[in-house]
Amino acid sequence: MARIRAVSHEDRLTLVEHLDELRTRIVVCLVVFGIALGLCFWQNHLLLEIAAGPLPDSHDRLITFGVTEPFTTTITVAVYCALLISLPVLFLAPPLVLACVAFAYFLFMPPAVHFLLGFNESQFNIQVRARDYYSFFSQMMLAGGIIFELPLALFAATRLGVISVDQLAANRRYAYLVISIIAAALPGVDPVSMLIEMVPLLVLYELSILLARVFDRLAARETLAEPSTQER
């Protein structure tokens, strides 16, 4: 397998070199995911206990239907967790992934779960199915991990010239509308979940604009300093 090397914007690669680099990176991602999946399945009991943490004490014993559901549910949780562990390798942003996991687990899941289970609880005999809950939990963790890459994606777009910082700021109202739609489309059907998901997205968008402005100013200073350096 070819060794991954850093490629700068000034490098000119042939089509074969691009394909070879892509193949190598795909192999590395698959290997990392495979190792993460094995680790997650090995520690599946611990993962299930952690995932059930946001549930109230009255619902700590989840129910299953059928012979295969305990096995398939465990596999599903292991796959989602392996994807989450692999995100730092796929996106090269471990701090953002860790921030996403901490936010989703400690700040989003408890109020969302309590709201959903407590809604009209006197009218229903509420039983929590393991497959449904763990799928909801895993999707929220993974979706949060991907969405928290928003500052990195927007920063890369500004550095590549796809969009300017001024355009990001000028189209803020449209961005807010798109963010609201994304928050509504994420797992979680109640307004509380939507608001909890939408607020960090708005903060991340503004953080992206601020980060891009800082780097634009630094780049402008370096450009102005180059002639004086050459004159010396």
N, C-alpha and C positions, 0 to 999 in steps of 0.2 A: 504494500500500500504506500502511495506517495506521501511524502511528508507535507503537512500544511505549512505554508509560509505566508508571512504578512504581505499583503498587496496594497500598495499606496495608490492614490489617484493618478500619479504620473506614470505608473507602470503600463506598458502596452503588452497585452497577452494575446496569443493566437487563440483561435477557436478551440483547438485541441487542448491547449493549456487551461482554458476556462472550463472545458468539460472535465478535464482531469482533476482540477481543483474542486469542482462541484461534486464529482463522484467521491473524492476523498472526504469531503465534509459530510456528505450523506452517510457514508460508512461510519464515520466517527459518531454522528448523531444516533445511528441505529445501535452501535455498540454501547454507547452511554445509556440509551433507553433500555436495552436488554439487561445491563447490569443493574440499573435502577429497578426494573420490574422484578428481577430475582430477589433483590433486597427487600422490596415492598411485600412480595408474597411470603417471604420468610418471616417478616414481622407483621403479618396481616392482623393478628390479634391486637397488637399495639395500635395499629392504624385504625381499626374499628373502634377501639376504646377512645382514641383521641377524637375521631370524627363524631362520636356520640356525645362528646363533652358539652356542646351547647344545648342539648335536650334537657328539659326539666326532669327532676327525679321521678316524677310520676310516669314518665315515658322512657325510662332508661332500658326497658326490656322490649326490644323491637320484635315484631312478628314477621313470619315468612309463610308463604304458601307453596306447596309442592316439594318434591324431593330434591330438585336441583337448585332451587333458589338460594340456599345458603352458599353453595359453591360459586354460582354465577355472580352473586352479589359481591362476594369476596374478591373474585377476579376483577370485577369492574372497578372496585375501590383501588385495588393494586395498580391497575392500568392508569387510572386518573392520577394517582399519587406519583407513579413513575414519570408521567408526562410533566407533572409539576416540578419534580426534582430535575428533570432534563432541561427545563426552560432556561436556566443560566447558561447552558452550553449552546442552546439553540439561538438565544437572543443576546448573549454576552452582557447581561445586566443583572448580576446576582443581588445587588442592593435593592433594586426595584422589585424583584421577585419576593425577597424576604419581607419587604414592606407590604406587598400585596397579601401575603399569607397572614401576616400579623393583623392587618386591617380586617380582612375577611373573617378570620377566625374569632378575634376578640371583640371587634366592634360591630360587624355586620350580622353574623350568624345568631348570637344570643337574642337581640331584640327582634329579629325577623322570625325566628322559631317561636319565641314566646307569643308574639302577636298572632301568628298564624294558628298555633294550637289553642290559643285562648279566645279566638274569635267565635262567638256564639257557642261556647263550649257546653253551655247548659242544654242546648238543643241537639247535641250529637254525642254518640258514644265514640269518642275519638281514640282510634288505635293507629299507631304509626307503623307502617310497613317498612321493613328494612331496605328493600330494593328502592323504594321511592325516596326515602330520606337520604340514603347514602348517595344516590344519583344526584339529588338536589345539592347536597353538600359538596360533592366532588366537582360538579359543574361550576358552582360558585367559586371554588378555589381556583380552578383552571381559568375560568373567564376573567377573574380578577388578576391573575398572573399575566395574562396576555394584555389586558387593557392597561395595566400599570406600565406597559412599555410605551404608552402614548408620548411622553416627553422625549424618549429616545427616537421614536419614529419621526416626530415633527422636527426635532433638531437635525436629524439626518436629511430630511427633505429641504430644510433651509440651507444646509451646508452644500447640498448638491445643486442648489438653484432651482429646485422644482417649485418652491413657493418662497416668498419673501416674508420677513417678520412683519412688515407693514400690512401685507395682505392678511396674515393671521389675525392681526389686531383689528383691521377694518371689517373683516368678516366674522367678528366675534359673535354677533347675534345668530348667524346661521350655524356657527359651530355649536352654540348652546342648544339650538333646536335639534341638531344631529345627536348631541350627547344625551338629550332627553329621550330621543327615540331609542338609542342604544341601551340606556338604563331601563326603559320599558320592555325591551326585548330580552334582557338578561333573565336568568332563572329567578323566580320570585314574583308573585302576581299581586302583591299588596302594595299600597302606596307608601308604606313605611320602608319596605325594601327598596322601592324605586328611588326614594329620596336619599337613602343611605348610600346607594350606588352612584347617584348622580352627583352628589356634592364632591367626592374626591375626584371625579372626572373633570369637573369644572376647575378645581384647584390645579390638577395636573395640566390642563390646557393653558392656564395662566402661567404656570411654572415653565412650560415649554416656551412661551413667548419671552419670558424674562431670561431664560437660559440662552435662547438664540440671540437676544439683544446684547447680552454680555459678550458672547463670542464674536459678534459682529463688530463691537467696539474694539475688542482686543485685536482683531484682524486689521481694522482700520488703522490702529496705532502702529502695528508692525509695518504696514504699507507706507505710512508717513515716515517711519524711522529708517527705512531702507535707503533712500537717496542720501541722507546725511551720513550714513555709515559708509556708502560708497565714495563720497567726497573725501572722507578722511583717508 
